[in-house]
Amino acid sequence: MQIIETVKAFMAAQPPVLLWGLVGVVALLSVAAAISAVLPLVNRTKDYKELRERITSWWVMVALLAAALLAGWQATTLLFVVISFIALREFLSLAPTRREDRLIILAAYMAIPVSYAFIALDIYPIFLVIVPVYAFLLTPFLMAALGQTKGYLSRVAMFHWGLMTCVYNIGYAAFLMRVPASEHLPAGAAGLVLMLLVATEFNDVAQYVWGKTLGKHKIVPSVSPNKTWEGFIGGWVSTAALIWFVGPWLTPLSGFGLAIVAVSLPLAGFAGDVTMSAIKRDIGVKDTSHLIPGHGGLLDRIDSLTFTAPLYFHMLAFFAVEHF
């Protein structure tokens, strides 16, 4: 009984809008699970194993995210530390590194606790420059000090790209949890993160569904042959509508600021997806790993987030949040 009372008290302390938002996500997943169960009965000639794997993986990811958001900024920051570590590991495992790069690789991993430490300390001015300025300067210096000049420029760029996307850009999502309650957030700081993640992932799913349903005209065939103009536009409009209607419940955005976020965030998500596809095509792989059944690697799942997180953060800071 004591455990039940503790859980009730814990849930009662959460913003009701946040809880309803999580319920909405669970409801959507439930509908998807029901559809995946019915499809094999309708069409017995097609294998829906990958779809079932995708939905099962979504349940696990949503459960982890919900637990972290409800637990607070510390748990959410720790979750994103793990995400950045796995994403950077996947990137560096695919990138053309050499044995003599081991010290640089170690320095790249060390950038994770350093960058997230300033999130934990809520020191935004230092977080803002620690990777894009100081890691940018330190990495080429270390390589030069070690006498590694062969392929110097391309390797410096490769390491910095990995740090920017897997550590710095993803860190913006965690930093949203440091927005104080004094900002009068309708769903708390966790609502800001939930809106970002729901919009980003919904955009990916909507583009996929619209593309599969109506897609005929390729948009970037040399980079991602399955992406179509119909999928892109359908996902863009659907996600913009979602942000417009749900945004006021989860964020302090309204009016012109909300409209700008609704229009720009799906574009950023598409850009992140295509950019990572170009990198994988250059390396010659389909997925960054096989970590998540039905999805590929973690970096495959968060490629859009590497572009949407900083844009969303700065839009919030410009239009609605004074803390940053």
C-alpha positions as CSV (number, residue, x, y, z in Angstrom):
1,M,0.0,0.0,0.0
2,Q,2.9,2.4,0.8
3,I,4.3,1.9,-2.7
4,I,0.9,2.6,-4.3
5,E,0.5,5.8,-2.2
6,T,4.0,6.9,-3.1
7,V,3.3,6.3,-6.8
8,K,0.1,8.2,-6.6
9,A,1.8,11.2,-4.8
10,F,4.5,11.1,-7.4
11,M,2.1,11.2,-10.3
12,A,0.0,13.9,-8.6
13,A,3.0,16.1,-8.5
14,Q,3.4,16.0,-12.3
15,P,1.8,18.6,-14.6
16,P,-1.5,17.1,-15.7
17,V,-0.8,18.3,-19.3
18,L,2.4,16.3,-19.4
19,L,0.7,13.2,-18.2
20,W,-2.0,13.6,-20.9
21,G,0.7,14.1,-23.5
22,L,2.3,10.8,-22.5
23,V,-1.1,9.1,-22.5
24,G,-1.6,10.4,-26.0
25,V,1.7,8.9,-27.1
26,V,0.8,5.6,-25.5
27,A,-2.6,5.7,-27.3
28,L,-1.0,6.2,-30.7
29,L,1.4,3.3,-30.0
30,S,-1.6,1.1,-29.0
31,V,-3.3,2.0,-32.3
32,A,-0.2,1.1,-34.2
33,A,0.1,-2.2,-32.3
34,A,-3.5,-3.1,-33.1
35,I,-3.0,-2.3,-36.8
36,S,0.2,-4.4,-36.9
37,A,-1.8,-7.3,-35.4
38,V,-4.6,-7.0,-37.9
39,L,-2.5,-6.5,-41.1
40,P,-1.3,-10.2,-41.2
41,L,-4.9,-11.3,-41.1
42,V,-5.8,-9.0,-44.0
43,N,-2.8,-9.7,-46.2
44,R,-1.2,-13.1,-45.5
45,T,1.2,-12.9,-48.4
46,K,3.3,-10.1,-46.8
47,D,5.7,-10.4,-43.8
48,Y,5.0,-7.7,-41.2
49,K,7.8,-8.9,-38.8
50,E,9.8,-5.7,-39.2
51,L,6.8,-3.6,-38.5
52,R,6.1,-5.5,-35.3
53,E,9.8,-5.2,-34.3
54,R,9.6,-1.4,-34.9
55,I,6.5,-1.0,-32.7
56,T,8.0,-3.2,-29.9
57,S,11.1,-1.1,-30.0
58,W,9.0,2.1,-29.8
59,W,7.4,0.8,-26.6
60,V,10.8,0.3,-25.0
61,M,12.0,3.8,-26.1
62,V,8.8,5.5,-25.0
63,A,9.0,3.8,-21.6
64,L,12.6,4.9,-21.1
65,L,11.8,8.4,-22.2
66,A,8.6,8.7,-20.1
67,A,10.4,7.4,-17.0
68,A,13.3,9.9,-17.4
69,L,11.0,12.9,-18.0
70,L,8.8,12.1,-15.0
71,A,11.9,11.6,-12.8
72,G,13.3,15.0,-13.6
73,W,16.2,16.8,-15.2
74,Q,18.8,14.6,-13.6
75,A,17.4,11.4,-15.1
76,T,16.8,13.0,-18.4
77,T,20.3,14.4,-18.6
78,L,21.7,11.0,-17.8
79,L,19.5,9.4,-20.5
80,F,20.9,11.8,-23.1
81,V,24.4,11.2,-21.9
82,V,23.9,7.6,-22.7
83,I,22.3,8.5,-26.1
84,S,25.2,10.7,-27.0
85,F,27.7,8.0,-26.0
86,I,26.0,5.3,-28.1
87,A,25.5,7.7,-31.1
88,L,29.2,8.8,-31.0
89,R,30.3,5.2,-30.7
90,E,28.2,4.2,-33.7
91,F,29.6,7.2,-35.7
92,L,33.2,6.5,-34.9
93,S,32.8,2.8,-35.5
94,L,31.7,3.6,-39.1
95,A,34.1,6.5,-39.7
96,P,37.4,5.7,-41.4
97,T,39.6,6.0,-38.2
98,R,43.2,4.6,-37.8
99,R,45.1,3.1,-34.9
100,E,47.0,6.3,-34.3
101,D,43.7,8.1,-33.8
102,R,43.1,6.4,-30.5
103,L,44.1,9.5,-28.4
104,I,41.8,11.7,-30.5
105,I,38.9,9.2,-30.1
106,L,39.5,9.2,-26.3
107,A,39.3,13.0,-26.4
108,A,36.1,12.8,-28.4
109,Y,34.5,10.6,-25.7
110,M,35.7,12.9,-23.0
111,A,33.8,15.7,-24.6
112,I,30.6,14.0,-23.5
113,P,30.9,14.3,-19.7
114,V,32.5,17.8,-20.1
115,S,29.6,19.1,-22.3
116,Y,26.9,17.6,-20.2
117,A,28.5,18.8,-17.0
118,F,27.7,22.3,-18.0
119,I,24.1,21.2,-18.6
120,A,24.0,19.8,-15.1
121,L,25.5,23.0,-13.7
122,D,23.0,25.1,-15.9
123,I,25.9,27.2,-17.3
124,Y,24.6,27.9,-20.8
125,P,27.3,30.4,-22.0
126,I,30.0,27.7,-21.5
127,F,27.9,24.9,-23.0
128,L,27.3,27.2,-26.0
129,V,31.0,27.3,-26.9
130,I,32.7,24.2,-25.3
131,V,32.3,21.9,-28.4
132,P,31.9,24.2,-31.4
133,V,34.8,26.5,-30.3
134,Y,37.2,24.7,-27.8
135,A,36.8,21.1,-29.0
136,F,37.1,22.5,-32.5
137,L,40.5,24.0,-31.6
138,L,41.7,21.2,-29.4
139,T,41.1,18.3,-31.8
140,P,43.3,19.6,-34.7
141,F,46.0,20.7,-32.2
142,L,46.2,17.2,-30.7
143,M,46.4,15.7,-34.1
144,A,49.2,18.1,-35.1
145,A,51.0,17.6,-31.9
146,L,51.0,13.8,-32.5
147,G,52.4,14.4,-36.0
148,Q,49.3,13.0,-37.7
149,T,49.3,15.0,-41.0
150,K,48.1,12.4,-43.5
151,G,44.5,13.1,-44.3
152,Y,44.7,15.8,-41.6
153,L,41.9,18.2,-42.8
154,S,39.3,15.5,-43.6
155,R,39.9,13.6,-40.3
156,V,39.7,16.8,-38.3
157,A,36.4,17.6,-40.0
158,M,35.2,14.1,-39.4
159,F,35.8,14.1,-35.7
160,H,34.3,17.6,-35.3
161,W,31.2,16.6,-37.2
162,G,30.8,13.6,-34.9
163,L,31.1,15.8,-31.8
164,M,28.7,18.4,-33.1
165,T,25.9,16.0,-34.1
166,C,26.2,13.3,-31.5
167,V,27.2,15.4,-28.4
168,Y,26.5,19.1,-28.9
169,N,23.3,19.2,-30.9
170,I,21.7,16.3,-28.9
171,G,22.7,18.1,-25.7
172,Y,20.2,20.9,-26.5
173,A,17.4,18.5,-25.9
174,A,18.7,17.8,-22.4
175,F,19.3,21.5,-21.7
176,L,15.5,22.2,-22.1
177,M,15.0,20.4,-18.8
178,R,16.9,23.2,-17.0
179,V,14.2,25.8,-17.8
180,P,12.8,26.8,-14.4
181,A,9.2,26.6,-13.3
182,S,9.1,30.4,-13.1
183,E,8.8,30.5,-16.9
184,H,5.2,29.4,-16.4
185,L,5.5,26.3,-18.6
186,P,2.1,24.6,-19.2
187,A,3.6,21.1,-18.9
188,G,6.8,21.9,-17.1
189,A,10.2,21.7,-18.7
190,A,9.5,18.0,-19.5
191,G,6.7,19.2,-21.8
192,L,9.3,21.1,-23.9
193,V,11.3,18.0,-24.4
194,L,8.2,15.9,-25.1
195,M,7.0,18.3,-27.8
196,L,10.4,18.2,-29.5
197,L,10.7,14.4,-29.5
198,V,7.1,13.8,-30.5
199,A,7.2,16.4,-33.4
200,T,10.6,15.0,-34.6
201,E,9.6,11.4,-34.6
202,F,6.1,12.1,-35.8
203,N,7.6,13.9,-38.8
204,D,9.7,10.8,-39.7
205,V,6.7,8.5,-39.4
206,A,4.4,10.9,-41.3
207,Q,6.9,11.2,-44.2
208,Y,7.2,7.4,-44.3
209,V,3.4,6.9,-44.3
210,W,2.7,9.6,-46.9
211,G,5.5,8.4,-49.1
212,K,4.4,4.8,-49.0
213,T,0.8,5.8,-49.7
214,L,1.1,8.5,-52.4
215,G,4.8,8.7,-53.1
216,K,5.8,8.8,-56.8
217,H,8.3,11.6,-57.4
218,K,11.8,11.1,-55.9
219,I,13.1,14.1,-54.0
220,V,16.8,13.1,-53.5
221,P,17.2,9.8,-55.4
222,S,21.0,9.8,-55.3
223,V,21.0,10.1,-51.5
224,S,17.8,8.5,-50.3
225,P,15.9,6.7,-53.1
226,N,12.8,6.0,-51.0
227,K,12.1,9.6,-50.2
228,T,9.5,11.4,-52.3
229,W,8.1,14.8,-52.7
230,E,4.7,13.5,-51.6
231,G,6.2,12.0,-48.4
232,F,8.1,15.2,-47.7
233,I,5.2,17.6,-48.2
234,G,2.7,15.2,-46.4
235,G,5.0,14.9,-43.4
236,W,5.7,18.6,-43.4
237,V,2.0,19.6,-43.4
238,S,1.0,16.9,-40.9
239,T,3.8,17.8,-38.4
240,A,3.2,21.5,-38.7
241,A,-0.5,20.9,-37.9
242,L,0.5,18.7,-34.9
243,I,2.9,21.4,-33.6
244,W,0.3,24.2,-34.1
245,F,-2.5,22.4,-32.2
246,V,-0.4,20.6,-29.5
247,G,2.3,23.3,-29.0
248,P,0.2,25.6,-26.8
249,W,-0.5,22.7,-24.4
250,L,3.1,21.6,-24.0
251,T,5.1,24.8,-24.6
252,P,4.8,28.6,-23.9
253,L,4.8,29.2,-27.7
254,S,1.9,31.0,-29.4
255,G,1.0,33.1,-32.4
256,F,3.9,34.0,-34.7
257,G,6.5,32.1,-32.7
258,L,4.5,28.9,-32.7
259,A,3.9,29.3,-36.5
260,I,7.6,29.7,-37.2
261,V,8.4,26.5,-35.1
262,A,5.6,24.6,-36.8
263,V,6.9,25.5,-40.3
264,S,10.6,25.2,-39.7
265,L,10.9,22.1,-37.4
266,P,9.7,19.5,-40.0
267,L,12.1,21.0,-42.5
268,A,15.0,20.6,-40.0
269,G,14.0,17.0,-39.4
270,F,14.0,16.2,-43.1
271,A,17.4,17.9,-43.4
272,G,18.9,15.9,-40.6
273,D,17.5,12.6,-42.0
274,V,18.9,13.3,-45.5
275,T,22.3,14.5,-44.2
276,M,22.8,11.3,-42.3
277,S,21.7,9.3,-45.3
278,A,24.4,11.0,-47.3
279,I,27.0,10.1,-44.7
280,K,25.9,6.5,-44.7
281,R,25.9,6.3,-48.4
282,D,29.4,7.8,-48.5
283,I,30.6,5.1,-46.0
284,G,28.6,2.4,-47.8
285,V,26.3,1.2,-45.0
286,K,22.5,1.1,-44.7
287,D,22.3,1.3,-40.9
288,T,24.7,2.7,-38.3
289,S,24.3,-0.5,-36.2
290,H,21.7,-3.2,-35.3
291,L,21.1,-2.0,-31.8
292,I,17.4,-1.3,-32.1
293,P,15.3,-4.1,-33.7
294,G,13.4,-2.8,-36.8
295,H,15.1,0.6,-36.7
296,G,18.9,-0.1,-37.1
297,G,21.2,2.0,-34.9
298,L,20.5,4.7,-32.4
299,L,22.0,7.2,-34.7
300,D,19.5,6.1,-37.4
301,R,16.7,6.9,-35.0
302,I,18.0,10.3,-33.8
303,D,19.4,11.6,-37.1
304,S,16.5,14.1,-37.5
305,L,16.9,15.1,-33.8
306,T,20.5,16.3,-34.4
307,F,19.0,19.1,-36.5
308,T,15.7,19.8,-34.8
309,A,17.0,20.0,-31.2
310,P,19.2,23.1,-31.6
311,L,16.7,24.8,-33.9
312,Y,13.8,24.2,-31.5
313,F,15.9,25.3,-28.5
314,H,16.9,28.6,-30.1
315,M,13.4,29.2,-31.3
316,L,12.1,28.8,-27.8
317,A,14.8,31.0,-26.4
318,F,14.0,33.7,-29.0
319,F,10.2,33.6,-28.7
320,A,9.2,32.4,-25.3
321,V,11.9,31.3,-22.8
322,E,13.9,34.0,-21.0
323,H,16.2,31.6,-19.1
324,F,18.6,31.4,-22.0
